[in-house]
């Protein structure tokens, strides 16, 4: 029942903005009362079936990077692991964006970081540049376990490797 309820919500285009609104819409459409906890579990189960879980995503990352490098020449990717073989850092910059930066974007980089929350904590680094129309163009993305000096140095070395000296 829980899984069927969640899949029904997703098929009908419910956005799950809030749990109460999803519950009310289901009750209005189906003239039955569902418990809040059941709707919540159904929502997360349906999302899990569609998107998978986070641990699975980390194991697929090397395959994803390989396919991107294969189909987009010049792409720079890198994944590092710690001594136990667990994810430590990754870096990603598309080849077409690197070429665009070298040929026509302003030679000013804007670098920012955001702290990741949830099951997998860490820091995501983002580098963007601006074109002649003041539009933001993402250059590279990096993810690390923390915002330490060593990991920031790794990120900047990878960035220099893909865009070169400025």
N, CA and C atoms as a LAMMPS dump frame, in Angstrom:
ITEM: TIMESTEP
0
ITEM: NUMBER OF ATOMS
498
ITEM: BOX BOUNDS ff ff ff
-5.0000000000000000e+02 5.0000000000000000e+02
-5.0000000000000000e+02 5.0000000000000000e+02
-5.0000000000000000e+02 5.0000000000000000e+02
ITEM: ATOMS id mol type element x y z
1 1 1 N 0.821 -1.194 0
2 1 2 C 0 0 0
3 1 3 C 0.864 1.256 0
4 2 1 N 1.925 1.28 0.813
5 2 2 C 2.776 2.458 0.91
6 2 3 C 3.464 2.743 -0.419
7 3 1 N 4.016 1.723 -1.042
8 3 2 C 4.699 1.883 -2.316
9 3 3 C 3.723 2.296 -3.408
10 4 1 N 2.568 1.674 -3.444
11 4 2 C 1.564 2.014 -4.455
12 4 3 C 1.123 3.464 -4.308
13 5 1 N 0.978 3.912 -3.086
14 5 2 C 0.577 5.289 -2.826
15 5 3 C 1.638 6.262 -3.344
16 6 1 N 2.91 5.984 -3.064
17 6 2 C 3.989 6.858 -3.518
18 6 3 C 4.11 6.899 -5.024
19 7 1 N 4.018 5.734 -5.664
20 7 2 C 4.103 5.698 -7.12
21 7 3 C 2.913 6.4 -7.753
22 8 1 N 1.752 6.254 -7.146
23 8 2 C 0.55 6.929 -7.643
24 8 3 C 0.739 8.442 -7.574
25 9 1 N 1.303 8.93 -6.456
26 9 2 C 1.568 10.365 -6.322
27 9 3 C 2.485 10.846 -7.446
28 10 1 N 3.564 10.104 -7.706
29 10 2 C 4.526 10.533 -8.713
30 10 3 C 3.951 10.46 -10.121
31 11 1 N 3.165 9.425 -10.42
32 11 2 C 2.56 9.299 -11.743
33 11 3 C 1.604 10.442 -12.024
34 12 1 N 0.906 10.892 -11.001
35 12 2 C -0.08 11.946 -11.19
36 12 3 C 0.543 13.339 -11.121
37 13 1 N 1.849 13.407 -10.952
38 13 2 C 2.534 14.689 -10.996
39 13 3 C 2.53 15.485 -9.711
40 14 1 N 2.27 14.841 -8.586
41 14 2 C 2.334 15.559 -7.323
42 14 3 C 3.777 15.943 -7.049
43 15 1 N 3.99 17.156 -6.582
44 15 2 C 5.342 17.656 -6.382
45 15 3 C 5.864 17.433 -4.977
46 16 1 N 5.039 17.018 -4.061
47 16 2 C 5.457 16.788 -2.677
48 16 3 C 6.063 18.039 -2.056
49 17 1 N 5.454 19.178 -2.309
50 17 2 C 5.965 20.403 -1.703
51 17 3 C 5.897 20.311 -0.186
52 18 1 N 4.752 19.933 0.309
53 18 2 C 4.634 19.667 1.738
54 18 3 C 3.853 18.377 1.895
55 19 1 N 4.067 17.734 2.985
56 19 2 C 3.399 16.463 3.214
57 19 3 C 1.897 16.641 3.341
58 20 1 N 1.478 17.688 4.033
59 20 2 C 0.043 17.892 4.234
60 20 3 C -0.683 18.105 2.918
61 21 1 N -0.092 18.893 2.026
62 21 2 C -0.772 19.16 0.76
63 21 3 C -0.891 17.882 -0.066
64 22 1 N 0.135 17.035 -0.058
65 22 2 C 0.075 15.77 -0.791
66 22 3 C -0.999 14.87 -0.207
67 23 1 N -1.052 14.827 1.107
68 23 2 C -2.054 14.015 1.792
69 23 3 C -3.464 14.492 1.445
70 24 1 N -3.676 15.801 1.489
71 24 2 C -5.007 16.348 1.195
72 24 3 C -5.416 16.07 -0.246
73 25 1 N -4.472 16.226 -1.175
74 25 2 C -4.806 15.97 -2.581
75 25 3 C -5.171 14.511 -2.793
76 26 1 N -4.434 13.615 -2.17
77 26 2 C -4.743 12.196 -2.315
78 26 3 C -6.119 11.894 -1.733
79 27 1 N -6.391 12.438 -0.553
80 27 2 C -7.694 12.189 0.077
81 27 3 C -8.828 12.763 -0.764
82 28 1 N -8.622 13.931 -1.364
83 28 2 C -9.665 14.541 -2.196
84 28 3 C -9.908 13.717 -3.46
85 29 1 N -8.842 13.199 -4.054
86 29 2 C -8.982 12.427 -5.295
87 29 3 C -9.528 11.032 -5.068
88 30 1 N -9.209 10.423 -3.947
89 30 2 C -9.539 9.014 -3.742
90 30 3 C -10.552 8.78 -2.63
91 31 1 N -11.076 9.826 -2.063
92 31 2 C -12.076 9.777 -0.986
93 31 3 C -11.737 8.747 0.093
94 32 1 N -10.484 8.756 0.487
95 32 2 C -10.064 7.914 1.604
96 32 3 C -9.058 8.703 2.428
97 33 1 N -8.885 8.288 3.639
98 33 2 C -7.99 9 4.541
99 33 3 C -6.707 8.194 4.676
100 34 1 N -5.572 8.854 4.456
101 34 2 C -4.288 8.186 4.648
102 34 3 C -3.561 8.867 5.797
103 35 1 N -2.792 8.098 6.521
104 35 2 C -2.041 8.656 7.639
105 35 3 C -0.83 9.424 7.113
106 36 1 N -0.444 10.451 7.852
107 36 2 C 0.677 11.289 7.447
108 36 3 C 1.96 10.474 7.326
109 37 1 N 2.227 9.606 8.273
110 37 2 C 3.438 8.787 8.242
111 37 3 C 3.486 7.881 7.029
112 38 1 N 2.36 7.34 6.646
113 38 2 C 2.301 6.454 5.488
114 38 3 C 2.612 7.229 4.203
115 39 1 N 2.063 8.43 4.083
116 39 2 C 2.333 9.252 2.903
117 39 3 C 3.812 9.639 2.843
118 40 1 N 4.394 9.954 3.992
119 40 2 C 5.809 10.318 4.05
120 40 3 C 6.695 9.152 3.628
121 41 1 N 6.434 7.967 4.152
122 41 2 C 7.215 6.786 3.774
123 41 3 C 7.028 6.462 2.299
124 42 1 N 5.816 6.614 1.796
125 42 2 C 5.54 6.335 0.388
126 42 3 C 6.314 7.288 -0.513
127 43 1 N 6.37 8.534 -0.117
128 43 2 C 7.107 9.525 -0.9
129 43 3 C 8.581 9.136 -1.01
130 44 1 N 9.214 8.835 0.122
131 44 2 C 10.641 8.526 0.114
132 44 3 C 10.934 7.192 -0.553
133 45 1 N 10.047 6.25 -0.441
134 45 2 C 10.236 4.967 -1.122
135 45 3 C 10.162 5.152 -2.64
136 46 1 N 9.218 5.955 -3.101
137 46 2 C 9.088 6.209 -4.534
138 46 3 C 10.309 6.957 -5.069
139 47 1 N 10.798 7.933 -4.319
140 47 2 C 11.998 8.661 -4.739
141 47 3 C 13.196 7.721 -4.787
142 48 1 N 13.305 6.827 -3.813
143 48 2 C 14.396 5.853 -3.803
144 48 3 C 14.329 4.947 -5.033
145 49 1 N 13.136 4.502 -5.411
146 49 2 C 12.997 3.635 -6.579
147 49 3 C 13.38 4.35 -7.871
148 50 1 N 13.096 5.626 -7.954
149 50 2 C 13.39 6.376 -9.172
150 50 3 C 14.854 6.803 -9.23
151 51 1 N 15.382 7.343 -8.14
152 51 2 C 16.712 7.935 -8.148
153 51 3 C 17.801 7.048 -7.569
154 52 1 N 17.465 6.02 -6.817
155 52 2 C 18.465 5.201 -6.153
156 52 3 C 18.928 5.866 -4.868
157 53 1 N 19.917 5.261 -4.217
158 53 2 C 20.409 5.855 -2.972
159 53 3 C 21.765 6.525 -3.196
160 54 1 N 22.216 7.284 -2.208
161 54 2 C 23.444 8.052 -2.357
162 54 3 C 24.683 7.171 -2.455
163 55 1 N 24.736 6.095 -1.683
164 55 2 C 25.905 5.21 -1.72
165 55 3 C 26.078 4.617 -3.113
166 56 1 N 24.98 4.278 -3.745
167 56 2 C 25.017 3.737 -5.102
168 56 3 C 25.548 4.79 -6.081
169 57 1 N 25.202 6.039 -5.862
170 57 2 C 25.663 7.122 -6.734
171 57 3 C 27.18 7.26 -6.669
172 58 1 N 27.761 7.146 -5.479
173 58 2 C 29.205 7.257 -5.346
174 58 3 C 29.919 6.11 -6.055
175 59 1 N 29.337 4.918 -6.054
176 59 2 C 29.982 3.798 -6.736
177 59 3 C 29.9 3.935 -8.251
178 60 1 N 28.924 4.671 -8.754
179 60 2 C 28.778 4.865 -10.201
180 60 3 C 29.566 6.06 -10.73
181 61 1 N 30.148 6.844 -9.86
182 61 2 C 30.855 8.048 -10.271
183 61 3 C 32.007 7.779 -11.247
184 62 1 N 32.881 6.784 -11.035
185 62 2 C 33.943 6.523 -12.012
186 62 3 C 33.395 6.169 -13.401
187 63 1 N 32.336 5.393 -13.443
188 63 2 C 31.727 5.027 -14.723
189 63 3 C 31.161 6.266 -15.42
190 64 1 N 30.522 7.133 -14.664
191 64 2 C 29.974 8.365 -15.226
192 64 3 C 31.098 9.241 -15.782
193 65 1 N 32.163 9.427 -15.014
194 65 2 C 33.29 10.24 -15.471
195 65 3 C 33.912 9.649 -16.733
196 66 1 N 34.059 8.336 -16.785
197 66 2 C 34.624 7.683 -17.967
198 66 3 C 33.773 7.976 -19.203
199 67 1 N 32.464 7.854 -19.077
200 67 2 C 31.574 8.093 -20.214
201 67 3 C 31.598 9.55 -20.659
202 68 1 N 31.69 10.475 -19.718
203 68 2 C 31.764 11.893 -20.081
204 68 3 C 33.069 12.176 -20.816
205 69 1 N 34.19 11.629 -20.331
206 69 2 C 35.477 11.822 -21.005
207 69 3 C 35.468 11.219 -22.403
208 70 1 N 34.801 10.097 -22.562
209 70 2 C 34.728 9.413 -23.85
210 70 3 C 33.968 10.244 -24.874
211 71 1 N 32.89 10.863 -24.458
212 71 2 C 32.013 11.576 -25.382
213 71 3 C 32.317 13.07 -25.506
214 72 1 N 33.124 13.603 -24.615
215 72 2 C 33.444 15.024 -24.653
216 72 3 C 34.956 15.189 -24.516
217 73 1 N 35.676 15.229 -25.636
218 73 2 C 37.139 15.317 -25.58
219 73 3 C 37.603 16.566 -24.836
220 74 1 N 38.677 16.422 -24.097
221 74 2 C 39.224 17.532 -23.339
222 74 3 C 38.686 17.651 -21.931
223 75 1 N 37.721 16.812 -21.579
224 75 2 C 37.16 16.835 -20.232
225 75 3 C 38.207 16.36 -19.23
226 76 1 N 38.278 17.046 -18.099
227 76 2 C 39.223 16.679 -17.042
228 76 3 C 38.419 16.181 -15.849
229 77 1 N 38.665 14.938 -15.455
230 77 2 C 38.017 14.375 -14.274
231 77 3 C 39.073 13.71 -13.407
232 78 1 N 38.806 13.647 -12.134
233 78 2 C 39.726 12.98 -11.223
234 78 3 C 38.963 12.575 -9.968
235 79 1 N 39.218 11.365 -9.513
236 79 2 C 38.641 10.873 -8.261
237 79 3 C 39.783 10.339 -7.415
238 80 1 N 39.83 10.746 -6.159
239 80 2 C 40.829 10.198 -5.248
240 80 3 C 40.117 9.51 -4.091
241 81 1 N 40.774 8.502 -3.569
242 81 2 C 40.237 7.763 -2.43
243 81 3 C 41.271 7.767 -1.312
244 82 1 N 40.817 7.472 -0.108
245 82 2 C 41.754 7.39 1.012
246 82 3 C 42.367 5.992 1.048
247 83 1 N 43.127 5.698 2.09
248 83 2 C 43.844 4.418 2.163
249 83 3 C 42.9 3.221 2.258
250 84 1 N 41.683 3.438 2.73
251 84 2 C 40.729 2.331 2.833
252 84 3 C 39.912 2.148 1.555
253 85 1 N 40.16 3.003 0.546
254 85 2 C 39.431 2.883 -0.71
255 85 3 C 38.114 3.639 -0.736
256 86 1 N 37.879 4.472 0.257
257 86 2 C 36.639 5.253 0.305
258 86 3 C 36.838 6.6 -0.384
259 87 1 N 35.777 7.146 -0.901
260 87 2 C 35.793 8.417 -1.619
261 87 3 C 36.419 9.519 -0.775
262 88 1 N 37.302 10.298 -1.401
263 88 2 C 37.917 11.423 -0.716
264 88 3 C 37.612 12.731 -1.446
265 89 1 N 37.99 12.818 -2.727
266 89 2 C 37.733 14.028 -3.505
267 89 3 C 37.41 13.672 -4.947
268 90 1 N 36.766 14.593 -5.628
269 90 2 C 36.594 14.455 -7.072
270 90 3 C 36.616 15.836 -7.705
271 91 1 N 36.978 15.863 -8.977
272 91 2 C 37.068 17.096 -9.747
273 91 3 C 36.482 16.822 -11.118
274 92 1 N 35.768 17.82 -11.669
275 92 2 C 35.075 17.634 -12.937
276 92 3 C 35.038 18.953 -13.698
277 93 1 N 35.542 18.955 -14.94
278 93 2 C 35.458 20.133 -15.812
279 93 3 C 35.237 19.644 -17.238
280 94 1 N 34.159 20.077 -17.862
281 94 2 C 33.834 19.659 -19.226
282 94 3 C 34.803 20.279 -20.228
283 95 1 N 35.189 19.492 -21.23
284 95 2 C 36.122 19.957 -22.25
285 95 3 C 35.611 21.143 -23.042
286 96 1 N 34.335 21.132 -23.399
287 96 2 C 33.781 22.243 -24.183
288 96 3 C 33.793 23.544 -23.382
289 97 1 N 33.593 23.463 -22.089
290 97 2 C 33.615 24.665 -21.249
291 97 3 C 35.046 25.175 -21.099
292 98 1 N 35.998 24.268 -20.989
293 98 2 C 37.407 24.663 -20.898
294 98 3 C 37.815 25.408 -22.165
295 99 1 N 37.43 24.88 -23.334
296 99 2 C 37.738 25.546 -24.607
297 99 3 C 37.08 26.919 -24.683
298 100 1 N 35.845 27.013 -24.217
299 100 2 C 35.135 28.293 -24.218
300 100 3 C 35.847 29.298 -23.33
301 101 1 N 36.3 28.861 -22.169
302 101 2 C 37.011 29.762 -21.262
303 101 3 C 38.298 30.26 -21.897
304 102 1 N 39.036 29.372 -22.528
305 102 2 C 40.308 29.757 -23.146
306 102 3 C 40.109 30.707 -24.327
307 103 1 N 38.998 30.554 -25.042
308 103 2 C 38.83 31.323 -26.274
309 103 3 C 38.03 32.613 -26.127
310 104 1 N 37.078 32.686 -25.207
311 104 2 C 36.228 33.857 -25.261
312 104 3 C 35.695 34.424 -23.964
313 105 1 N 35.935 33.807 -22.848
314 105 2 C 35.392 34.337 -21.598
315 105 3 C 36.378 35.296 -20.947
316 106 1 N 35.864 36.128 -20.066
317 106 2 C 36.736 37.007 -19.291
318 106 3 C 37.671 36.156 -18.445
319 107 1 N 38.883 36.602 -18.311
320 107 2 C 39.882 35.832 -17.571
321 107 3 C 39.799 36.103 -16.07
322 108 1 N 38.588 36.081 -15.555
323 108 2 C 38.345 36.249 -14.122
324 108 3 C 37.552 35.042 -13.648
325 109 1 N 38.039 34.38 -12.628
326 109 2 C 37.353 33.215 -12.077
327 109 3 C 36.692 33.582 -10.754
328 110 1 N 35.496 33.085 -10.57
329 110 2 C 34.775 33.275 -9.318
330 110 3 C 34.696 31.909 -8.653
331 111 1 N 35.232 31.801 -7.455
332 111 2 C 35.331 30.513 -6.768
333 111 3 C 34.502 30.578 -5.493
334 112 1 N 33.705 29.545 -5.272
335 112 2 C 32.863 29.498 -4.079
336 112 3 C 32.808 28.061 -3.579
337 113 1 N 32.454 27.907 -2.347
338 113 2 C 32.291 26.59 -1.749
339 113 3 C 31 26.527 -0.966
340 114 1 N 30.425 25.353 -0.912
341 114 2 C 29.193 25.143 -0.146
342 114 3 C 29.355 23.873 0.67
343 115 1 N 28.893 23.909 1.891
344 115 2 C 28.991 22.741 2.757
345 115 3 C 27.818 21.808 2.483
346 116 1 N 28.122 20.538 2.273
347 116 2 C 27.104 19.531 2.001
348 116 3 C 26.564 19.001 3.316
349 117 1 N 25.28 18.76 3.35
350 117 2 C 24.643 18.237 4.557
351 117 3 C 23.943 16.936 4.222
352 118 1 N 23.505 16.235 5.231
353 118 2 C 22.82 14.972 5.013
354 118 3 C 23.691 13.814 5.442
355 119 1 N 23.539 12.686 4.765
356 119 2 C 24.297 11.488 5.118
357 119 3 C 25.78 11.62 4.8
358 120 1 N 26.113 12.344 3.74
359 120 2 C 27.501 12.464 3.3
360 120 3 C 27.924 13.923 3.409
361 121 1 N 28.664 14.237 4.449
362 121 2 C 29.107 15.601 4.679
363 121 3 C 30.332 15.895 3.833
364 122 1 N 30.555 17.146 3.546
365 122 2 C 31.716 17.543 2.773
366 122 3 C 31.565 18.969 2.293
367 123 1 N 32.394 19.325 1.322
368 123 2 C 32.364 20.654 0.733
369 123 3 C 32.359 20.525 -0.78
370 124 1 N 31.503 21.297 -1.431
371 124 2 C 31.478 21.336 -2.889
372 124 3 C 32.077 22.663 -3.326
373 125 1 N 33.072 22.598 -4.209
374 125 2 C 33.704 23.791 -4.754
375 125 3 C 33.151 24.029 -6.152
376 126 1 N 32.923 25.287 -6.482
377 126 2 C 32.398 25.64 -7.793
378 126 3 C 33.198 26.812 -8.337
379 127 1 N 33.622 26.698 -9.593
380 127 2 C 34.338 27.777 -10.261
381 127 3 C 33.502 28.211 -11.454
382 128 1 N 33.23 29.505 -11.537
383 128 2 C 32.469 30.05 -12.663
384 128 3 C 33.225 31.237 -13.245
385 129 1 N 32.873 31.577 -14.479
386 129 2 C 33.399 32.766 -15.147
387 129 3 C 32.22 33.487 -15.777
388 130 1 N 32.481 34.672 -16.297
389 130 2 C 31.414 35.446 -16.933
390 130 3 C 31.787 35.72 -18.383
391 131 1 N 30.767 35.661 -19.247
392 131 2 C 31.002 35.957 -20.655
393 131 3 C 30.769 37.443 -20.924
394 132 1 N 30.792 37.835 -22.197
395 132 2 C 30.647 39.245 -22.569
396 132 3 C 29.267 39.802 -22.239
397 133 1 N 28.27 38.943 -22.119
398 133 2 C 26.909 39.379 -21.79
399 133 3 C 26.611 39.293 -20.3
400 134 1 N 27.646 39.166 -19.486
401 134 2 C 27.518 39.032 -18.029
402 134 3 C 26.731 37.797 -17.615
403 135 1 N 26.78 36.755 -18.417
404 135 2 C 26.141 35.489 -18.079
405 135 3 C 27.162 34.603 -17.373
406 136 1 N 26.722 33.883 -16.371
407 136 2 C 27.604 33.014 -15.599
408 136 3 C 27.782 31.689 -16.333
409 137 1 N 29.035 31.258 -16.462
410 137 2 C 29.363 29.992 -17.124
411 137 3 C 30.114 29.123 -16.12
412 138 1 N 29.571 27.962 -15.747
413 138 2 C 30.292 27.091 -14.803
414 138 3 C 31.517 26.473 -15.471
415 139 1 N 32.648 26.546 -14.809
416 139 2 C 33.894 26.011 -15.346
417 139 3 C 34.182 24.628 -14.775
418 140 1 N 34.15 24.487 -13.463
419 140 2 C 34.456 23.187 -12.86
420 140 3 C 33.735 23.029 -11.527
421 141 1 N 33.64 21.764 -11.129
422 141 2 C 33.015 21.4 -9.859
423 141 3 C 33.953 20.43 -9.153
424 142 1 N 34.09 20.588 -7.859
425 142 2 C 34.879 19.666 -7.065
426 142 3 C 34.161 19.353 -5.769
427 143 1 N 34.346 18.151 -5.279
428 143 2 C 33.754 17.741 -4.01
429 143 3 C 34.868 17.153 -3.158
430 144 1 N 34.908 17.556 -1.894
431 144 2 C 35.915 17.048 -0.968
432 144 3 C 35.266 16.778 0.38
433 145 1 N 35.952 15.976 1.189
434 145 2 C 35.411 15.639 2.507
435 145 3 C 35.356 16.841 3.436
436 146 1 N 36.296 17.77 3.273
437 146 2 C 36.326 18.947 4.14
438 146 3 C 36.972 20.095 3.38
439 147 1 N 37.015 21.243 4.015
440 147 2 C 37.61 22.42 3.39
441 147 3 C 38.979 22.679 4.009
442 148 1 N 39.855 21.713 3.905
443 148 2 C 41.195 21.854 4.471
444 148 3 C 42.132 22.456 3.426
445 149 1 N 43.273 22.932 3.89
446 149 2 C 44.252 23.526 2.983
447 149 3 C 44.75 22.546 1.942
448 150 1 N 44.951 21.308 2.351
449 150 2 C 45.443 20.276 1.435
450 150 3 C 44.441 20.005 0.312
451 151 1 N 43.169 19.918 0.653
452 151 2 C 42.148 19.636 -0.353
453 151 3 C 41.891 20.844 -1.246
454 152 1 N 42.003 22.048 -0.698
455 152 2 C 41.881 23.248 -1.533
456 152 3 C 43.04 23.323 -2.521
457 153 1 N 44.242 22.969 -2.073
458 153 2 C 45.4 22.942 -2.961
459 153 3 C 45.185 21.947 -4.089
460 154 1 N 44.662 20.772 -3.768
461 154 2 C 44.347 19.764 -4.789
462 154 3 C 43.385 20.34 -5.827
463 155 1 N 42.339 21.014 -5.363
464 155 2 C 41.34 21.57 -6.268
465 155 3 C 41.967 22.619 -7.192
466 156 1 N 42.799 23.509 -6.647
467 156 2 C 43.415 24.549 -7.469
468 156 3 C 44.448 23.973 -8.434
469 157 1 N 45.145 22.912 -8.046
470 157 2 C 46.075 22.257 -8.964
471 157 3 C 45.327 21.629 -10.137
472 158 1 N 44.2 21.003 -9.849
473 158 2 C 43.39 20.421 -10.923
474 158 3 C 42.831 21.519 -11.832
475 159 1 N 42.441 22.624 -11.252
476 159 2 C 41.928 23.748 -12.037
477 159 3 C 43.017 24.296 -12.952
478 160 1 N 44.231 24.448 -12.432
479 160 2 C 45.347 24.922 -13.255
480 160 3 C 45.656 23.927 -14.365
481 161 1 N 45.538 22.642 -14.065
482 161 2 C 45.8 21.61 -15.075
483 161 3 C 44.847 21.74 -16.265
484 162 1 N 43.596 22.098 -16.005
485 162 2 C 42.651 22.137 -17.119
486 162 3 C 42.604 23.49 -17.83
487 163 1 N 42.805 24.607 -17.146
488 163 2 C 42.735 25.898 -17.85
489 163 3 C 44.103 26.507 -18.114
490 164 1 N 45.147 25.997 -17.472
491 164 2 C 46.493 26.498 -17.697
492 164 3 C 46.761 27.793 -16.952
493 165 1 N 47.911 28.392 -17.26
494 165 2 C 48.286 29.667 -16.647
495 165 3 C 47.44 30.779 -17.243
496 166 1 N 47.097 31.746 -16.42
497 166 2 C 46.291 32.879 -16.906
498 166 3 C 47.154 34.109 -17.061
